[in-house]
């Protein structure tokens, strides 16, 4: 009985280890590269956000600071992530009405 129990637990342990290994390997797959259309859309949105910053914060486009590695904007002495800036831009309906039509 003890021998069967040891064999059972050994097999169960091996199966758990294999399952974890297979599941962790599946996460390592690379994401597909962005298509040309996605890249163009990203560039256009980046340019629109630059214009938004220049109008909303009074910072000329050539003086704006954006860190591509950290994906954050520096506005005067404050730092704002790209996601926060996109959220702010997406909610700026009055700006879009006045400056993008």
Gaussian input, Z-matrix of N, CA and C with variables (Angstrom, degrees):
# hf/3-21g

backbone

0 1
 N
 C     1     B1
 C     2     B2     1     A1
 N     3     B3     2     A2     1     D1
 C     4     B4     3     A3     2     D2
 C     5     B5     4     A4     3     D3
 N     6     B6     5     A5     4     D4
 C     7     B7     6     A6     5     D5
 C     8     B8     7     A7     6     D6
 N     9     B9     8     A8     7     D7
 C    10    B10     9     A9     8     D8
 C    11    B11    10    A10     9     D9
 N    12    B12    11    A11    10    D10
 C    13    B13    12    A12    11    D11
 C    14    B14    13    A13    12    D12
 N    15    B15    14    A14    13    D13
 C    16    B16    15    A15    14    D14
 C    17    B17    16    A16    15    D15
 N    18    B18    17    A17    16    D16
 C    19    B19    18    A18    17    D17
 C    20    B20    19    A19    18    D18
 N    21    B21    20    A20    19    D19
 C    22    B22    21    A21    20    D20
 C    23    B23    22    A22    21    D21
 N    24    B24    23    A23    22    D22
 C    25    B25    24    A24    23    D23
 C    26    B26    25    A25    24    D24
 N    27    B27    26    A26    25    D25
 C    28    B28    27    A27    26    D26
 C    29    B29    28    A28    27    D27
 N    30    B30    29    A29    28    D28
 C    31    B31    30    A30    29    D29
 C    32    B32    31    A31    30    D30
 N    33    B33    32    A32    31    D31
 C    34    B34    33    A33    32    D32
 C    35    B35    34    A34    33    D33
 N    36    B36    35    A35    34    D34
 C    37    B37    36    A36    35    D35
 C    38    B38    37    A37    36    D36
 N    39    B39    38    A38    37    D37
 C    40    B40    39    A39    38    D38
 C    41    B41    40    A40    39    D39
 N    42    B42    41    A41    40    D40
 C    43    B43    42    A42    41    D41
 C    44    B44    43    A43    42    D42
 N    45    B45    44    A44    43    D43
 C    46    B46    45    A45    44    D44
 C    47    B47    46    A46    45    D45
 N    48    B48    47    A47    46    D46
 C    49    B49    48    A48    47    D47
 C    50    B50    49    A49    48    D48
 N    51    B51    50    A50    49    D49
 C    52    B52    51    A51    50    D50
 C    53    B53    52    A52    51    D51
 N    54    B54    53    A53    52    D52
 C    55    B55    54    A54    53    D53
 C    56    B56    55    A55    54    D54
 N    57    B57    56    A56    55    D55
 C    58    B58    57    A57    56    D56
 C    59    B59    58    A58    57    D57
 N    60    B60    59    A59    58    D58
 C    61    B61    60    A60    59    D59
 C    62    B62    61    A61    60    D60
 N    63    B63    62    A62    61    D61
 C    64    B64    63    A63    62    D62
 C    65    B65    64    A64    63    D63
 N    66    B66    65    A65    64    D64
 C    67    B67    66    A66    65    D65
 C    68    B68    67    A67    66    D66
 N    69    B69    68    A68    67    D67
 C    70    B70    69    A69    68    D68
 C    71    B71    70    A70    69    D69
 N    72    B72    71    A71    70    D70
 C    73    B73    72    A72    71    D71
 C    74    B74    73    A73    72    D72
 N    75    B75    74    A74    73    D73
 C    76    B76    75    A75    74    D74
 C    77    B77    76    A76    75    D75
 N    78    B78    77    A77    76    D76
 C    79    B79    78    A78    77    D77
 C    80    B80    79    A79    78    D78
 N    81    B81    80    A80    79    D79
 C    82    B82    81    A81    80    D80
 C    83    B83    82    A82    81    D81
 N    84    B84    83    A83    82    D82
 C    85    B85    84    A84    83    D83
 C    86    B86    85    A85    84    D84
 N    87    B87    86    A86    85    D85
 C    88    B88    87    A87    86    D86
 C    89    B89    88    A88    87    D87
 N    90    B90    89    A89    88    D88
 C    91    B91    90    A90    89    D89
 C    92    B92    91    A91    90    D90
 N    93    B93    92    A92    91    D91
 C    94    B94    93    A93    92    D92
 C    95    B95    94    A94    93    D93
 N    96    B96    95    A95    94    D94
 C    97    B97    96    A96    95    D95
 C    98    B98    97    A97    96    D96
 N    99    B99    98    A98    97    D97
 C   100   B100    99    A99    98    D98
 C   101   B101   100   A100    99    D99
 N   102   B102   101   A101   100   D100
 C   103   B103   102   A102   101   D101
 C   104   B104   103   A103   102   D102
 N   105   B105   104   A104   103   D103
 C   106   B106   105   A105   104   D104
 C   107   B107   106   A106   105   D105
 N   108   B108   107   A107   106   D106
 C   109   B109   108   A108   107   D107
 C   110   B110   109   A109   108   D108
 N   111   B111   110   A110   109   D109
 C   112   B112   111   A111   110   D110
 C   113   B113   112   A112   111   D111
 N   114   B114   113   A113   112   D112
 C   115   B115   114   A114   113   D113
 C   116   B116   115   A115   114   D114
 N   117   B117   116   A116   115   D115
 C   118   B118   117   A117   116   D116
 C   119   B119   118   A118   117   D117
 N   120   B120   119   A119   118   D118
 C   121   B121   120   A120   119   D119
 C   122   B122   121   A121   120   D120
 N   123   B123   122   A122   121   D121
 C   124   B124   123   A123   122   D122
 C   125   B125   124   A124   123   D123
 N   126   B126   125   A125   124   D124
 C   127   B127   126   A126   125   D125
 C   128   B128   127   A127   126   D126
 N   129   B129   128   A128   127   D127
 C   130   B130   129   A129   128   D128
 C   131   B131   130   A130   129   D129
 N   132   B132   131   A131   130   D130
 C   133   B133   132   A132   131   D131
 C   134   B134   133   A133   132   D132
 N   135   B135   134   A134   133   D133
 C   136   B136   135   A135   134   D134
 C   137   B137   136   A136   135   D135
 N   138   B138   137   A137   136   D136
 C   139   B139   138   A138   137   D137
 C   140   B140   139   A139   138   D138
 N   141   B141   140   A140   139   D139
 C   142   B142   141   A141   140   D140
 C   143   B143   142   A142   141   D141
 N   144   B144   143   A143   142   D142
 C   145   B145   144   A144   143   D143
 C   146   B146   145   A145   144   D144
 N   147   B147   146   A146   145   D145
 C   148   B148   147   A147   146   D146
 C   149   B149   148   A148   147   D147
 N   150   B150   149   A149   148   D148
 C   151   B151   150   A150   149   D149
 C   152   B152   151   A151   150   D150
 N   153   B153   152   A152   151   D151
 C   154   B154   153   A153   152   D152
 C   155   B155   154   A154   153   D153
 N   156   B156   155   A155   154   D154
 C   157   B157   156   A156   155   D155
 C   158   B158   157   A157   156   D156
 N   159   B159   158   A158   157   D157
 C   160   B160   159   A159   158   D158
 C   161   B161   160   A160   159   D159
 N   162   B162   161   A161   160   D160
 C   163   B163   162   A162   161   D161
 C   164   B164   163   A163   162   D162
 N   165   B165   164   A164   163   D163
 C   166   B166   165   A165   164   D164
 C   167   B167   166   A166   165   D165
 N   168   B168   167   A167   166   D166
 C   169   B169   168   A168   167   D167
 C   170   B170   169   A169   168   D168
 N   171   B171   170   A170   169   D169
 C   172   B172   171   A171   170   D170
 C   173   B173   172   A172   171   D171
 N   174   B174   173   A173   172   D172
 C   175   B175   174   A174   173   D173
 C   176   B176   175   A175   174   D174
 N   177   B177   176   A176   175   D175
 C   178   B178   177   A177   176   D176
 C   179   B179   178   A178   177   D177
 N   180   B180   179   A179   178   D178
 C   181   B181   180   A180   179   D179
 C   182   B182   181   A181   180   D180
 N   183   B183   182   A182   181   D181
 C   184   B184   183   A183   182   D182
 C   185   B185   184   A184   183   D183
 N   186   B186   185   A185   184   D184
 C   187   B187   186   A186   185   D185
 C   188   B188   187   A187   186   D186
 N   189   B189   188   A188   187   D187
 C   190   B190   189   A189   188   D188
 C   191   B191   190   A190   189   D189
 N   192   B192   191   A191   190   D190
 C   193   B193   192   A192   191   D191
 C   194   B194   193   A193   192   D192
 N   195   B195   194   A194   193   D193
 C   196   B196   195   A195   194   D194
 C   197   B197   196   A196   195   D195
 N   198   B198   197   A197   196   D196
 C   199   B199   198   A198   197   D197
 C   200   B200   199   A199   198   D198
 N   201   B201   200   A200   199   D199
 C   202   B202   201   A201   200   D200
 C   203   B203   202   A202   201   D201
 N   204   B204   203   A203   202   D202
 C   205   B205   204   A204   203   D203
 C   206   B206   205   A205   204   D204
 N   207   B207   206   A206   205   D205
 C   208   B208   207   A207   206   D206
 C   209   B209   208   A208   207   D207
 N   210   B210   209   A209   208   D208
 C   211   B211   210   A210   209   D209
 C   212   B212   211   A211   210   D210
 N   213   B213   212   A212   211   D211
 C   214   B214   213   A213   212   D212
 C   215   B215   214   A214   213   D213
 N   216   B216   215   A215   214   D214
 C   217   B217   216   A216   215   D215
 C   218   B218   217   A217   216   D216
 N   219   B219   218   A218   217   D217
 C   220   B220   219   A219   218   D218
 C   221   B221   220   A220   219   D219
 N   222   B222   221   A221   220   D220
 C   223   B223   222   A222   221   D221
 C   224   B224   223   A223   222   D222
 N   225   B225   224   A224   223   D223
 C   226   B226   225   A225   224   D224
 C   227   B227   226   A226   225   D225
 N   228   B228   227   A227   226   D226
 C   229   B229   228   A228   227   D227
 C   230   B230   229   A229   228   D228
 N   231   B231   230   A230   229   D229
 C   232   B232   231   A231   230   D230
 C   233   B233   232   A232   231   D231
 N   234   B234   233   A233   232   D232
 C   235   B235   234   A234   233   D233
 C   236   B236   235   A235   234   D234
 N   237   B237   236   A236   235   D235
 C   238   B238   237   A237   236   D236
 C   239   B239   238   A238   237   D237
 N   240   B240   239   A239   238   D238
 C   241   B241   240   A240   239   D239
 C   242   B242   241   A241   240   D240
 N   243   B243   242   A242   241   D241
 C   244   B244   243   A243   242   D242
 C   245   B245   244   A244   243   D243
 N   246   B246   245   A245   244   D244
 C   247   B247   246   A246   245   D245
 C   248   B248   247   A247   246   D246
 N   249   B249   248   A248   247   D247
 C   250   B250   249   A249   248   D248
 C   251   B251   250   A250   249   D249
 N   252   B252   251   A251   250   D250
 C   253   B253   252   A252   251   D251
 C   254   B254   253   A253   252   D252
 N   255   B255   254   A254   253   D253
 C   256   B256   255   A255   254   D254
 C   257   B257   256   A256   255   D255
 N   258   B258   257   A257   256   D256
 C   259   B259   258   A258   257   D257
 C   260   B260   259   A259   258   D258
 N   261   B261   260   A260   259   D259
 C   262   B262   261   A261   260   D260
 C   263   B263   262   A262   261   D261
 N   264   B264   263   A263   262   D262
 C   265   B265   264   A264   263   D263
 C   266   B266   265   A265   264   D264
 N   267   B267   266   A266   265   D265
 C   268   B268   267   A267   266   D266
 C   269   B269   268   A268   267   D267
 N   270   B270   269   A269   268   D268
 C   271   B271   270   A270   269   D269
 C   272   B272   271   A271   270   D270
 N   273   B273   272   A272   271   D271
 C   274   B274   273   A273   272   D272
 C   275   B275   274   A274   273   D273
 N   276   B276   275   A275   274   D274
 C   277   B277   276   A276   275   D275
 C   278   B278   277   A277   276   D276
 N   279   B279   278   A278   277   D277
 C   280   B280   279   A279   278   D278
 C   281   B281   280   A280   279   D279
 N   282   B282   281   A281   280   D280
 C   283   B283   282   A282   281   D281
 C   284   B284   283   A283   282   D282
 N   285   B285   284   A284   283   D283
 C   286   B286   285   A285   284   D284
 C   287   B287   286   A286   285   D285
 N   288   B288   287   A287   286   D286
 C   289   B289   288   A288   287   D287
 C   290   B290   289   A289   288   D288
 N   291   B291   290   A290   289   D289
 C   292   B292   291   A291   290   D290
 C   293   B293   292   A292   291   D291
 N   294   B294   293   A293   292   D292
 C   295   B295   294   A294   293   D293
 C   296   B296   295   A295   294   D294
 N   297   B297   296   A296   295   D295
 C   298   B298   297   A297   296   D296
 C   299   B299   298   A298   297   D297
 N   300   B300   299   A299   298   D298
 C   301   B301   300   A300   299   D299
 C   302   B302   301   A301   300   D300

   B1=1.4551
   B2=1.5285
   B3=1.3614
   B4=1.4564
   B5=1.5220
   B6=1.3127
   B7=1.4646
   B8=1.5304
   B9=1.3150
   B10=1.4622
   B11=1.5317
   B12=1.3194
   B13=1.4581
   B14=1.5282
   B15=1.3376
   B16=1.4614
   B17=1.5240
   B18=1.3143
   B19=1.4655
   B20=1.5316
   B21=1.3286
   B22=1.4625
   B23=1.5279
   B24=1.3269
   B25=1.4609
   B26=1.5274
   B27=1.3172
   B28=1.4647
   B29=1.5244
   B30=1.3364
   B31=1.4642
   B32=1.5306
   B33=1.3237
   B34=1.4631
   B35=1.5260
   B36=1.3270
   B37=1.4570
   B38=1.5281
   B39=1.3172
   B40=1.4678
   B41=1.5304
   B42=1.3183
   B43=1.4658
   B44=1.5305
   B45=1.3297
   B46=1.4703
   B47=1.5233
   B48=1.3288
   B49=1.4661
   B50=1.5229
   B51=1.3267
   B52=1.4621
   B53=1.5259
   B54=1.3164
   B55=1.4609
   B56=1.5235
   B57=1.3165
   B58=1.4677
   B59=1.5203
   B60=1.3209
   B61=1.4641
   B62=1.5209
   B63=1.3069
   B64=1.4658
   B65=1.5274
   B66=1.3143
   B67=1.4632
   B68=1.5210
   B69=1.3197
   B70=1.4630
   B71=1.5182
   B72=1.3003
   B73=1.4671
   B74=1.5229
   B75=1.3090
   B76=1.4541
   B77=1.5216
   B78=1.3104
   B79=1.4542
   B80=1.5214
   B81=1.3156
   B82=1.4531
   B83=1.5225
   B84=1.3052
   B85=1.4594
   B86=1.5256
   B87=1.3250
   B88=1.4520
   B89=1.5211
   B90=1.3246
   B91=1.4495
   B92=1.5226
   B93=1.3015
   B94=1.4624
   B95=1.5304
   B96=1.3049
   B97=1.4638
   B98=1.5265
   B99=1.3334
   B100=1.4637
   B101=1.5266
   B102=1.3098
   B103=1.4561
   B104=1.5275
   B105=1.3159
   B106=1.4672
   B107=1.5266
   B108=1.3288
   B109=1.4615
   B110=1.5219
   B111=1.3388
   B112=1.4606
   B113=1.5216
   B114=1.3371
   B115=1.4621
   B116=1.5268
   B117=1.3343
   B118=1.4604
   B119=1.5213
   B120=1.3309
   B121=1.4576
   B122=1.5184
   B123=1.3257
   B124=1.4513
   B125=1.5259
   B126=1.3224
   B127=1.4695
   B128=1.5235
   B129=1.3204
   B130=1.4667
   B131=1.5237
   B132=1.3291
   B133=1.4644
   B134=1.5215
   B135=1.3213
   B136=1.4606
   B137=1.5344
   B138=1.3307
   B139=1.4655
   B140=1.5251
   B141=1.3367
   B142=1.4694
   B143=1.5242
   B144=1.3326
   B145=1.4667
   B146=1.5258
   B147=1.3327
   B148=1.4653
   B149=1.5250
   B150=1.3177
   B151=1.4645
   B152=1.5266
   B153=1.3396
   B154=1.4642
   B155=1.5247
   B156=1.3258
   B157=1.4663
   B158=1.5222
   B159=1.3329
   B160=1.4610
   B161=1.5233
   B162=1.3159
   B163=1.4617
   B164=1.5280
   B165=1.3246
   B166=1.4639
   B167=1.5271
   B168=1.3319
   B169=1.4605
   B170=1.5275
   B171=1.3234
   B172=1.4534
   B173=1.5182
   B174=1.3239
   B175=1.4630
   B176=1.5289
   B177=1.3393
   B178=1.4703
   B179=1.5301
   B180=1.3154
   B181=1.4615
   B182=1.5252
   B183=1.3334
   B184=1.4660
   B185=1.5285
   B186=1.3267
   B187=1.4655
   B188=1.5315
   B189=1.3127
   B190=1.4649
   B191=1.5192
   B192=1.3296
   B193=1.4601
   B194=1.5219
   B195=1.3304
   B196=1.4656
   B197=1.5153
   B198=1.3220
   B199=1.4651
   B200=1.5269
   B201=1.3341
   B202=1.4674
   B203=1.5199
   B204=1.3253
   B205=1.4627
   B206=1.5240
   B207=1.3197
   B208=1.4690
   B209=1.5222
   B210=1.3310
   B211=1.4639
   B212=1.5239
   B213=1.3501
   B214=1.4542
   B215=1.5235
   B216=1.3176
   B217=1.4544
   B218=1.5223
   B219=1.3294
   B220=1.4578
   B221=1.5195
   B222=1.3189
   B223=1.4553
   B224=1.5163
   B225=1.3286
   B226=1.4588
   B227=1.5236
   B228=1.3362
   B229=1.4660
   B230=1.5212
   B231=1.3126
   B232=1.4652
   B233=1.5198
   B234=1.3193
   B235=1.4656
   B236=1.5183
   B237=1.3353
   B238=1.4599
   B239=1.5237
   B240=1.3183
   B241=1.4665
   B242=1.5271
   B243=1.3120
   B244=1.4647
   B245=1.5208
   B246=1.3328
   B247=1.4692
   B248=1.5267
   B249=1.3362
   B250=1.4676
   B251=1.5259
   B252=1.3346
   B253=1.4661
   B254=1.5191
   B255=1.3302
   B256=1.4650
   B257=1.5226
   B258=1.3229
   B259=1.4645
   B260=1.5270
   B261=1.3305
   B262=1.4590
   B263=1.5287
   B264=1.3270
   B265=1.4683
   B266=1.5334
   B267=1.3231
   B268=1.4645
   B269=1.5265
   B270=1.3301
   B271=1.4626
   B272=1.5185
   B273=1.3235
   B274=1.4645
   B275=1.5248
   B276=1.3092
   B277=1.4635
   B278=1.5268
   B279=1.3269
   B280=1.4611
   B281=1.5327
   B282=1.3317
   B283=1.4683
   B284=1.5242
   B285=1.3211
   B286=1.4633
   B287=1.5301
   B288=1.3357
   B289=1.4599
   B290=1.5239
   B291=1.3324
   B292=1.4627
   B293=1.5259
   B294=1.3308
   B295=1.4596
   B296=1.5253
   B297=1.3115
   B298=1.4631
   B299=1.5202
   B300=1.3015
   B301=1.4718
   B302=1.4952
   A1=111.08
   A2=116.67
   A3=119.87
   A4=110.86
   A5=115.40
   A6=119.77
   A7=110.35
   A8=118.23
   A9=122.13
   A10=110.98
   A11=115.98
   A12=121.00
   A13=110.59
   A14=117.20
   A15=121.48
   A16=110.57
   A17=116.92
   A18=121.01
   A19=110.21
   A20=116.35
   A21=121.06
   A22=110.84
   A23=117.88
   A24=121.51
   A25=111.83
   A26=117.19
   A27=120.63
   A28=110.28
   A29=116.19
   A30=120.00
   A31=110.95
   A32=117.20
   A33=121.04
   A34=110.64
   A35=117.13
   A36=121.76
   A37=110.97
   A38=116.68
   A39=120.92
   A40=110.22
   A41=117.46
   A42=121.09
   A43=111.10
   A44=116.96
   A45=120.27
   A46=110.70
   A47=116.55
   A48=120.74
   A49=110.79
   A50=117.07
   A51=120.40
   A52=111.63
   A53=116.42
   A54=120.53
   A55=110.68
   A56=116.87
   A57=121.08
   A58=110.46
   A59=116.93
   A60=120.88
   A61=111.17
   A62=117.43
   A63=121.26
   A64=110.35
   A65=117.41
   A66=120.65
   A67=111.27
   A68=118.05
   A69=119.88
   A70=111.27
   A71=118.69
   A72=121.21
   A73=110.79
   A74=117.69
   A75=120.74
   A76=111.09
   A77=119.45
   A78=122.87
   A79=111.96
   A80=118.04
   A81=121.84
   A82=113.83
   A83=117.90
   A84=119.92
   A85=109.10
   A86=115.89
   A87=120.66
   A88=110.18
   A89=114.80
   A90=119.93
   A91=108.37
   A92=117.43
   A93=118.54
   A94=110.55
   A95=115.57
   A96=120.60
   A97=109.33
   A98=116.58
   A99=118.32
   A100=110.90
   A101=115.14
   A102=120.10
   A103=109.78
   A104=116.35
   A105=121.24
   A106=110.55
   A107=117.38
   A108=121.16
   A109=110.12
   A110=117.30
   A111=120.62
   A112=111.01
   A113=117.01
   A114=120.48
   A115=110.55
   A116=116.80
   A117=120.67
   A118=111.07
   A119=117.12
   A120=120.67
   A121=110.19
   A122=117.41
   A123=121.84
   A124=110.65
   A125=117.10
   A126=121.24
   A127=110.22
   A128=116.94
   A129=120.30
   A130=110.98
   A131=117.12
   A132=119.64
   A133=110.26
   A134=117.52
   A135=121.34
   A136=110.26
   A137=116.88
   A138=120.59
   A139=111.34
   A140=117.31
   A141=120.06
   A142=110.84
   A143=116.75
   A144=119.85
   A145=110.14
   A146=117.78
   A147=119.98
   A148=110.61
   A149=117.12
   A150=121.10
   A151=110.13
   A152=116.58
   A153=121.40
   A154=110.85
   A155=117.26
   A156=121.23
   A157=110.18
   A158=116.73
   A159=119.07
   A160=111.72
   A161=118.09
   A162=120.74
   A163=111.22
   A164=117.58
   A165=120.88
   A166=112.91
   A167=117.06
   A168=120.33
   A169=112.95
   A170=117.84
   A171=121.53
   A172=114.11
   A173=116.77
   A174=121.13
   A175=107.82
   A176=118.12
   A177=119.25
   A178=111.32
   A179=116.14
   A180=121.65
   A181=111.42
   A182=117.68
   A183=119.84
   A184=113.06
   A185=118.66
   A186=121.97
   A187=112.84
   A188=117.29
   A189=120.20
   A190=109.85
   A191=115.30
   A192=120.45
   A193=109.12
   A194=115.40
   A195=121.48
   A196=108.28
   A197=116.26
   A198=122.05
   A199=107.89
   A200=116.61
   A201=120.91
   A202=112.25
   A203=117.27
   A204=120.51
   A205=110.37
   A206=116.87
   A207=121.19
   A208=112.16
   A209=116.37
   A210=122.70
   A211=110.87
   A212=114.79
   A213=118.67
   A214=110.49
   A215=114.03
   A216=122.11
   A217=108.08
   A218=116.26
   A219=121.46
   A220=106.56
   A221=115.05
   A222=121.38
   A223=106.74
   A224=114.96
   A225=122.81
   A226=107.92
   A227=119.11
   A228=120.67
   A229=111.86
   A230=117.40
   A231=121.25
   A232=110.26
   A233=114.82
   A234=120.74
   A235=108.49
   A236=114.89
   A237=120.34
   A238=107.83
   A239=115.98
   A240=119.46
   A241=109.93
   A242=114.50
   A243=119.66
   A244=110.41
   A245=116.82
   A246=120.49
   A247=110.72
   A248=117.20
   A249=120.33
   A250=110.93
   A251=116.20
   A252=119.96
   A253=110.60
   A254=118.04
   A255=120.75
   A256=110.80
   A257=116.74
   A258=120.64
   A259=110.11
   A260=116.64
   A261=121.22
   A262=110.28
   A263=116.28
   A264=121.22
   A265=110.90
   A266=116.88
   A267=120.57
   A268=111.98
   A269=117.05
   A270=120.93
   A271=113.89
   A272=118.25
   A273=121.97
   A274=110.16
   A275=116.76
   A276=121.31
   A277=112.65
   A278=117.03
   A279=119.73
   A280=110.41
   A281=116.29
   A282=120.47
   A283=109.77
   A284=117.29
   A285=121.02
   A286=110.98
   A287=116.26
   A288=120.33
   A289=110.98
   A290=116.75
   A291=120.91
   A292=113.28
   A293=117.99
   A294=120.32
   A295=115.34
   A296=118.91
   A297=119.32
   A298=113.33
   A299=117.65
   A300=119.97
   A301=110.95
   D1=-45.19
   D2=-179.93
   D3=-63.85
   D4=-38.46
   D5=-179.28
   D6=-64.10
   D7=-44.04
   D8=178.57
   D9=-62.99
   D10=-38.05
   D11=179.37
   D12=-65.82
   D13=-41.74
   D14=178.47
   D15=-64.34
   D16=-42.89
   D17=179.16
   D18=-63.65
   D19=-42.53
   D20=179.07
   D21=-60.32
   D22=-49.32
   D23=-179.23
   D24=-66.10
   D25=-35.97
   D26=177.47
   D27=-63.65
   D28=-45.56
   D29=178.46
   D30=-64.29
   D31=-40.77
   D32=179.48
   D33=-63.90
   D34=-40.52
   D35=178.92
   D36=-64.80
   D37=-42.70
   D38=178.33
   D39=-63.65
   D40=-42.51
   D41=179.55
   D42=-63.59
   D43=-41.05
   D44=177.65
   D45=-63.11
   D46=-43.40
   D47=179.84
   D48=-62.85
   D49=-42.61
   D50=178.71
   D51=-65.64
   D52=-40.47
   D53=179.23
   D54=-62.36
   D55=-45.10
   D56=179.21
   D57=-63.71
   D58=-41.86
   D59=179.82
   D60=-62.98
   D61=-45.95
   D62=-179.79
   D63=-64.97
   D64=-41.73
   D65=-179.36
   D66=-66.20
   D67=-39.09
   D68=-179.56
   D69=-72.22
   D70=-31.04
   D71=177.57
   D72=-69.15
   D73=-31.79
   D74=-179.45
   D75=-66.33
   D76=-27.55
   D77=-179.79
   D78=-73.71
   D79=-22.79
   D80=-174.40
   D81=-78.98
   D82=-1.92
   D83=179.79
   D84=-65.59
   D85=139.66
   D86=-179.38
   D87=-74.02
   D88=146.92
   D89=175.18
   D90=-73.26
   D91=147.74
   D92=178.98
   D93=-63.67
   D94=144.89
   D95=-179.81
   D96=-65.99
   D97=144.04
   D98=179.59
   D99=-65.71
   D100=143.89
   D101=-179.97
   D102=-76.18
   D103=169.65
   D104=-179.88
   D105=-61.89
   D106=-38.34
   D107=179.95
   D108=-63.99
   D109=-43.42
   D110=178.57
   D111=-62.56
   D112=-40.03
   D113=178.67
   D114=-63.51
   D115=-43.34
   D116=179.52
   D117=-64.08
   D118=-41.03
   D119=178.25
   D120=-63.35
   D121=-40.37
   D122=179.74
   D123=-64.90
   D124=-41.84
   D125=179.08
   D126=-64.85
   D127=-42.92
   D128=179.59
   D129=-63.43
   D130=-42.71
   D131=179.26
   D132=-65.72
   D133=-39.45
   D134=177.96
   D135=-60.57
   D136=-42.75
   D137=178.49
   D138=-65.78
   D139=-39.60
   D140=177.88
   D141=-64.90
   D142=-38.20
   D143=178.36
   D144=-67.67
   D145=-37.78
   D146=176.45
   D147=-60.59
   D148=-43.75
   D149=178.17
   D150=-63.81
   D151=-41.24
   D152=178.07
   D153=-59.50
   D154=-44.93
   D155=179.56
   D156=-63.05
   D157=-41.78
   D158=-178.19
   D159=-65.13
   D160=-36.70
   D161=-179.77
   D162=-81.39
   D163=-46.30
   D164=-175.28
   D165=-71.64
   D166=-38.15
   D167=-175.61
   D168=-107.66
   D169=-5.85
   D170=178.69
   D171=71.72
   D172=29.77
   D173=179.36
   D174=-107.83
   D175=118.63
   D176=178.02
   D177=-58.11
   D178=149.89
   D179=-176.32
   D180=-57.79
   D181=-38.93
   D182=-177.88
   D183=-72.99
   D184=-10.92
   D185=178.41
   D186=-104.59
   D187=0.25
   D188=-179.61
   D189=-75.23
   D190=144.05
   D191=-179.67
   D192=-115.73
   D193=125.62
   D194=177.71
   D195=-133.33
   D196=124.37
   D197=178.69
   D198=-94.42
   D199=110.94
   D200=-177.43
   D201=-68.68
   D202=-31.30
   D203=-178.59
   D204=-71.05
   D205=-49.74
   D206=-179.30
   D207=-84.57
   D208=-11.19
   D209=-176.47
   D210=52.60
   D211=58.28
   D212=177.95
   D213=-143.10
   D214=148.89
   D215=177.38
   D216=-96.72
   D217=146.49
   D218=172.52
   D219=-113.20
   D220=116.80
   D221=179.49
   D222=-115.24
   D223=108.75
   D224=-172.13
   D225=56.45
   D226=-107.32
   D227=179.22
   D228=-109.96
   D229=-1.14
   D230=-178.76
   D231=-95.34
   D232=149.38
   D233=176.67
   D234=-115.58
   D235=141.02
   D236=-179.63
   D237=-139.25
   D238=131.89
   D239=-179.50
   D240=-68.33
   D241=160.71
   D242=-179.96
   D243=-62.05
   D244=-39.63
   D245=-179.91
   D246=-62.99
   D247=-41.40
   D248=178.58
   D249=-64.76
   D250=-41.59
   D251=-179.96
   D252=-66.77
   D253=-39.67
   D254=177.43
   D255=-64.40
   D256=-38.14
   D257=177.97
   D258=-65.37
   D259=-42.44
   D260=177.85
   D261=-63.25
   D262=-43.58
   D263=178.80
   D264=-64.51
   D265=-44.08
   D266=-178.92
   D267=-62.37
   D268=-29.47
   D269=-179.69
   D270=-90.97
   D271=-0.74
   D272=-176.87
   D273=-87.58
   D274=69.62
   D275=-175.55
   D276=-66.99
   D277=-39.40
   D278=-179.49
   D279=-65.22
   D280=-41.29
   D281=176.90
   D282=-59.83
   D283=-47.48
   D284=-178.47
   D285=-62.26
   D286=-38.70
   D287=-179.99
   D288=-64.52
   D289=-41.79
   D290=-176.30
   D291=-80.07
   D292=-37.06
   D293=-168.35
   D294=-112.33
   D295=-10.08
   D296=-177.10
   D297=-116.43
   D298=7.87
   D299=178.21
   D300=-105.13

